[in-house]
C-alpha cells in the first residue's frame, strides 16, 4: 500500500468551480488563504476547511468520458501517487513539511459540479454508490505553507488511532 504521494495542484477560487491552480499558498485553520466558497453554509468551516481529491481518480473519470480536470470538482488540493482508497475519515495526512490535516468525511456531490460529468450526473463521485471515488473534507490540525510538488504522507489510519 502506497502511503506517500505528492501535491499535484493547489486550487482556489473567489467562489464556485472550477477552482484555479496556484503554485503555493499558506494553509490556515479555515483553509487555503484566498480561497472562497460560493455556498459557505454547505462548504468550508473548521471541519470542511480543505477538500482533497486524487489525480488518479480524475484521470479515471476522464477515461470514462467525463470532462473533468484538476480543480473542476472544487477540490483545494489535488494529490497524486497516493493510495486514495486509504484516504478515509479518521486518517491524518501531512502536506509538505508542516501542514497536518485530519480527514473528517467524504463530500457529497452537488449540483455545482454537474457540468463536469457526462450525462450531468455528479453521483459518479459519491462514496455511497462508487466507493473509493469520493472527494474528502479535512480539518487543519497544523497550519503552514504548501506548494505544488510537496510530499503528502498518510500518517495514521482510523483503525490505528
VMD Tcl script that draws the C-alpha trace (Angstrom):
set ca {
  {0.00 0.00 0.00}
  {1.31 3.41 -1.01}
  {1.35 5.76 2.00}
  {3.08 8.67 0.30}
  {2.45 10.80 -2.73}
  {2.66 14.48 -3.61}
  {0.63 17.62 -4.13}
  {-0.10 17.73 -7.84}
  {-2.02 21.00 -7.74}
  {-3.33 23.61 -5.28}
  {-6.66 25.15 -6.31}
  {-8.50 28.32 -5.24}
  {-11.41 30.47 -6.40}
  {-13.40 33.52 -5.42}
  {-16.37 31.18 -5.08}
  {-17.62 28.28 -7.12}
  {-15.99 25.91 -9.57}
  {-13.73 25.33 -11.22}
  {-11.02 26.32 -8.80}
  {-7.87 27.61 -10.49}
  {-4.31 26.36 -9.96}
  {-1.72 28.25 -7.93}
  {1.84 27.18 -7.18}
  {1.98 27.80 -3.43}
  {-0.11 29.18 -0.60}
  {-0.49 29.35 3.15}
  {-2.92 26.91 4.75}
  {-4.75 28.26 7.80}
  {-7.22 26.70 10.19}
  {-10.09 27.64 7.85}
  {-8.42 26.51 4.63}
  {-6.22 27.89 1.90}
  {-5.53 31.60 2.05}
  {-7.56 33.46 -0.56}
  {-9.97 30.61 -1.32}
  {-13.70 31.28 -1.03}
  {-16.86 29.25 -1.34}
  {-19.99 30.39 -3.17}
  {-22.02 28.44 -0.58}
  {-20.34 28.82 2.85}
  {-23.35 27.19 4.51}
  {-22.50 23.94 2.65}
  {-18.71 24.18 2.19}
  {-15.93 25.45 4.41}
  {-15.64 25.98 8.14}
  {-13.26 24.21 10.51}
  {-14.45 20.65 9.76}
  {-14.51 21.27 6.00}
  {-11.51 23.59 5.73}
  {-9.99 21.67 2.82}
  {-11.37 19.49 0.07}
  {-8.92 16.95 -1.36}
  {-9.11 14.70 -4.39}
  {-6.95 12.24 -6.30}
  {-5.38 12.92 -9.69}
  {-5.70 9.22 -10.50}
  {-9.47 9.38 -9.89}
  {-9.69 12.43 -12.15}
  {-7.77 10.59 -14.88}
  {-10.07 7.60 -14.44}
  {-13.12 9.84 -14.80}
  {-11.62 11.39 -17.94}
  {-11.09 7.89 -19.38}
  {-14.83 7.29 -18.85}
  {-15.59 10.38 -20.92}
  {-16.24 12.92 -18.16}
  {-14.96 16.46 -18.95}
  {-13.32 16.82 -15.54}
  {-9.88 18.22 -14.67}
  {-7.95 19.15 -11.50}
  {-9.88 21.86 -9.64}
  {-13.14 21.24 -11.53}
  {-14.76 19.38 -8.67}
  {-13.96 22.10 -6.14}
  {-11.02 20.39 -4.51}
  {-8.43 22.67 -2.93}
  {-5.69 20.08 -3.19}
  {-5.26 17.53 -5.95}
  {-2.93 14.76 -4.73}
  {-1.10 12.22 -6.88}
  {0.54 8.85 -6.41}
  {-1.30 8.21 -3.13}
  {-3.36 5.11 -2.27}
  {-6.64 7.08 -2.46}
  {-8.91 4.33 -1.07}
  {-6.93 4.65 2.20}
  {-7.83 8.35 2.50}
  {-10.96 7.99 4.62}
  {-12.45 9.78 7.64}
  {-10.11 9.46 10.60}
  {-6.91 9.46 8.53}
  {-4.25 12.08 9.25}
  {-2.22 13.46 6.38}
  {0.92 15.57 6.31}
  {1.11 18.03 3.44}
  {4.60 19.37 2.84}
  {6.82 19.86 5.87}
  {4.38 21.47 8.31}
  {0.71 21.12 7.44}
  {-1.22 18.35 9.15}
  {-4.86 17.61 8.40}
  {-7.46 15.14 9.60}
  {-9.92 13.74 7.08}
  {-13.35 14.42 8.57}
  {-15.76 13.00 5.99}
  {-16.49 12.21 2.38}
  {-18.01 15.03 0.36}
  {-21.42 14.74 -1.21}
  {-21.73 15.53 -4.91}
  {-23.64 18.76 -5.53}
  {-25.33 20.45 -8.46}
  {-22.48 22.93 -8.99}
  {-20.26 20.19 -10.46}
  {-22.80 18.61 -12.83}
  {-21.28 20.18 -15.96}
  {-18.08 18.20 -15.38}
  {-19.85 14.85 -15.82}
  {-21.14 13.13 -18.92}
  {-24.89 12.94 -18.52}
  {-24.63 15.72 -15.91}
  {-24.64 13.13 -13.11}
  {-22.19 14.01 -10.31}
  {-23.20 10.86 -8.43}
  {-20.17 9.20 -10.06}
  {-18.10 10.64 -7.18}
  {-20.48 9.55 -4.41}
  {-18.91 7.33 -1.75}
  {-22.27 5.61 -1.30}
  {-22.54 4.39 -4.89}
  {-18.87 4.39 -6.01}
  {-16.68 3.54 -3.03}
  {-13.16 4.95 -3.29}
  {-14.09 7.66 -5.83}
  {-15.31 10.41 -3.47}
  {-13.55 13.63 -2.58}
  {-12.85 14.20 1.12}
  {-13.09 17.11 3.54}
  {-10.39 17.71 6.14}
  {-9.83 19.95 9.14}
  {-6.45 21.62 9.55}
  {-4.58 20.49 12.67}
  {-1.31 22.33 11.92}
  {-1.28 25.29 9.51}
  {1.65 26.22 7.31}
  {2.81 26.73 3.74}
  {2.38 24.23 0.90}
  {3.46 24.19 -2.73}
  {2.90 22.00 -5.75}
  {5.25 19.04 -5.64}
  {5.33 18.88 -1.82}
  {5.11 15.37 -0.37}
  {1.85 14.01 1.03}
  {2.11 11.33 3.70}
  {-0.60 9.20 5.25}
  {0.41 9.42 8.92}
  {-2.31 7.42 10.62}
  {-5.31 5.37 9.69}
  {-8.53 5.48 11.72}
  {-8.03 1.84 12.77}
  {-4.58 2.76 14.15}
  {-5.84 5.52 16.46}
}
mol new
graphics top color blue
foreach p $ca { graphics top sphere $p radius 0.5 }
foreach p [lrange $ca 0 end-1] q [lrange $ca 1 end] { graphics top cylinder $p $q radius 0.2 }
display resetview
